[in-house]
């Protein structure tokens, strides 16, 4: 078994999932995150679902590893009825979403086949470019 060093993590994403009943709270949470954690990058609203591997409407918060100990506990305490996916960024989107993920609230069934196909396409393109 090979253990991986934590310095493979270049940052984190939190995906905040919402629906019609929880979108207003998601907006309140979004504004408060922007105030409290100005170094975090808040992505756009993604009302169209499914989108990519995400089965439900969501927005993303990206942040450096140093913020993890501050932002994730705060989100945990203030999530209300929102479900959240937390994952590291190691350069392997499939691995990060499938095996390195953490859930705050209930877990959702991600569309991991989408990420697997994307990874295979990138690998094929890289191999073709190298040839």
N, C-alpha and C positions, 0 to 999 in steps of 0.2 A: 504494500500500500504506500502510495506517495502522498505526503502532506504538502499542501500548497501554502506559500507564505501570504499573509494578509496584505503585503504591499502590492500584490497583483490587482488589488481593488483600487481603481482610479477615482471612484466617486459612487454615488448611490442615486437611485430613482425611487420615488414613492408615487404610485398611481392611486389617485383618489377616485373611487368609483361612486357614481351617483345615478339616480333615476328621477322621475318627476316629483316624487315625494321628498327627496333629499337634496335636490339641486340648490335650494336656497341656503341650506346649512353649508353645503360645499362652497358656496360663494362667500359666506361669512368666514369660513375657515381659510379660504384662499387669501382674503384681504388681511387677515390677522397674520398669516405666515409671511406675507410681503412686508408687513411692519416689523415683526419680530426677528425675521431672518432675511435681511436684505441681500445677503450673499447667495441665497438660494435662487435658482432660476425656475420660475413658474411658467409652465407650458400653456398652450391654448386649450380652450374648452374643446373637447372632442365628443360632440353630441351624437354623431353618427356611430352606430354600433351594429354589428361588431366592426372593429377596426384593428387591423394587425392581429396580434395575439389576444387582444382585449375584447371580451364578450359583452361588455357593458360600457356605457358612456363614462368618460373619465377625463381628468387632466393630470399632468405629471409635474412633480417637483424634483428638480435635479440639484444635487448639492455635493460638496466635497466631503471626504471621509471625516474630516475634523468636526463637521456639524452633526454627524450621526447621533452622538450622545446627547445632543440638545434637541434636535428637531423630532426625532422618532419618539422619544418619551412624551414630548409636548403633544404631538399628533395623537398618540395613544390615549392620553387623558382627555382630549378635546374632540375626538372623532364623532361623537354623537352616534347616529345610526349608520355612518359611512363605513364601508369596507375598504381596506387599503392593502396594496401589494408593495412590499419593500424588497428591492433587489440591488445587489452590487453591480458595478460595471467593471467587467474584467476583459472585455473585448470579445466575449462569446455570448451573444444575446440569447441563444438557446439554453446554454448551461445556466446562465444567470436567472432566466425566467423559470426554467424547469427544476433545477436542483439547488440553486443558491438563494431561493426566495424565502421570504418571511411574510406572514399575514398578520394584519392588525384588524380584528373583527373576523368575519366569516371569509372563508376562501372561496374563490370562484374557479370554474373550470376554464383555464386559459386554452386558447387555440394554439397549442404548441406545434401542431403540424405546419402552421404558417411559418413559424420561426425556423423549423427544420428545413423546409423547402427554400427559404431565403438563404440559409447557410449553405445549402448544397449549390444553389445558383452562384453565390459568391465564390465558393471553392472552385467550381467549374470555370468561371470567368478568370480567376487568378491562374489556374492551370493553363488555360488557353493563351493568356497573355504571356506566360513564361515560356511557352513552346515556340 
